[in-house]
């Protein structure tokens, strides 16, 4: 029953167990983040790319350069001004849905920078830096080296909301970009301080659940 399919949304298939995750204080899995990225992608310009968690994980852990090229080339990074990746702390490269902590990497073209946001700093710092070293050669126009910075990030107060922080931060970054805000070196950091906290993140769990239930009702 838990694995009963409840919704097909674009390329994402959600199961009954995903609804159960959203109904309680549980760790957010790959499918829920992928659903939310897919939903956000329908609301923004194609200059923004939300990379699904499974593809982010594969890029970070590709076994050889040919596999990496095959994973990256279809994503068309050169056509994007903002690219959002997830970082997972799993050490089992054969299991895409493993790990116990999510964080976020965001590439912003105008400042030629990759920003890492970790709601349990510095838990995923080494994984994020390894990911950056893998992907940086595919970002930017080659005229100057892409920079890596640790972004100011609101911190979670429990052991299970990291995925929700990733989703909320991704939404704030997207809104910042689409709103044509000041593209200075401050980037979206002030917006994060204003729009991301424990209450907002806790509410997001129910918001995503209601979003899924709404699509389920429409598909009947």
C-alpha angles and dihedrals in degrees: 000000000000090000094050110130110243104170142014109200116177101308095338123100116197124200134206088255090062090059089050090054090054093047094061142032095280137139111271113242134214095265095056093050091046090051091051092047089050091050093048090049090062091056100050141056121275089250086083121071124193106196112212114245093243091055092044089053092049093049090050092051106031109150096218143012094256092055089048092053091049090052097045105038097068090054091067097212091180090069094053131087094187127032122184121200132178122226121209126192095218115135093192103091091185092062116065093184098053132099134079105236138051129200134168136245118194126189114204114190101200092062093029090228139135113213124199118209116191121175089199099044124224097011097102099029097112092045091049093050091049090050090049093052089052097049106030094088090063095051130078127017097282095249092109136008118270112244127224122214136172106237126219104261133185108241127235120234099209139046100252113045099078093106091052090051089052091051095046094046090049090054093049092049090049092050090048091053096044092045092061091233123174104300093206126133091277086072112178097328097112090050090053091053090051100040107033123069138127094275095049091046093048090051091051090067090063093039091058091045091052090047091054093046089051092054090046091055091048091052094055 
